[in-house]
Amino acid sequence: MTTTDSPHWFKSSYSDNGGACIEVAVNLVATRGTVPVRDSKSTEGPALAFRADSFTSFVGEVKGGRFGSI
């Protein structure tokens, strides 16, 4: 993984749901300790920056079914 000051955005390979996706940039974890998240439909819009440990916990809860399904 390359670590830079610029986010390297990506979407999940599971993101084929008609545009309701988010993008994340995990390359900033080592230098900033954050995971930026943005709306894939509005790439010039704002991004939220989550602490890496909080984002990891969130992903674990989603994978564990904590939030149900849509």
C-alpha positions as CSV (number, residue, x, y, z in Angstrom):
1,M,0.0,0.0,0.0
2,T,1.3,3.4,-0.9
3,T,1.1,6.1,1.7
4,T,0.8,9.7,0.4
5,D,-0.8,12.9,1.5
6,S,-3.4,12.6,-1.2
7,P,-6.3,10.2,-0.8
8,H,-6.3,7.2,-3.1
9,W,-10.1,6.6,-3.4
10,F,-11.7,3.3,-4.1
11,K,-15.1,1.6,-4.1
12,S,-15.9,-1.9,-3.0
13,S,-16.0,-4.5,-5.7
14,Y,-19.6,-5.2,-4.4
15,S,-20.7,-1.7,-5.4
16,D,-23.0,-2.3,-8.3
17,N,-26.2,-0.9,-6.9
18,G,-27.1,2.0,-9.2
19,G,-24.9,4.7,-7.7
20,A,-25.6,4.6,-4.0
21,C,-22.0,4.0,-3.0
22,I,-19.3,5.5,-0.9
23,E,-15.6,5.7,-1.6
24,V,-12.9,5.3,1.0
25,A,-9.2,6.1,1.1
26,V,-7.2,3.8,3.4
27,N,-3.8,5.1,2.4
28,L,-3.9,7.9,5.0
29,V,-4.1,5.6,8.0
30,A,-0.3,5.4,8.5
31,T,0.4,9.1,8.2
32,R,-2.8,10.7,9.6
33,G,-4.6,7.9,11.4
34,T,-7.8,8.6,9.5
35,V,-10.0,7.0,6.8
36,P,-11.7,9.6,4.6
37,V,-15.1,8.7,3.2
38,R,-17.0,10.4,0.4
39,D,-20.1,10.0,-1.7
40,S,-19.2,8.4,-5.0
41,K,-21.7,10.5,-6.9
42,S,-20.2,13.8,-5.6
43,T,-16.5,13.3,-5.8
44,E,-15.8,17.0,-5.7
45,G,-18.0,17.4,-2.5
46,P,-16.9,17.1,1.1
47,A,-15.4,14.0,2.7
48,L,-15.7,12.8,6.2
49,A,-12.6,11.7,8.1
50,F,-13.0,8.9,10.6
51,R,-10.4,7.7,13.1
52,A,-9.0,4.5,11.8
53,D,-9.9,2.5,14.9
54,S,-13.5,3.8,14.7
55,F,-13.8,2.9,11.0
56,T,-12.4,-0.6,11.6
57,S,-15.0,-1.1,14.4
58,F,-17.8,0.1,12.1
59,V,-16.8,-2.2,9.3
60,G,-16.7,-5.1,11.7
61,E,-20.2,-4.3,13.0
62,V,-21.6,-4.1,9.4
63,K,-20.0,-7.5,8.5
64,G,-21.4,-9.0,11.7
65,G,-25.0,-7.9,10.7
66,R,-25.4,-5.4,13.5
67,F,-27.3,-2.9,11.3
68,G,-29.5,-5.4,9.5
69,S,-29.9,-5.3,5.7
70,I,-31.7,-3.0,3.3
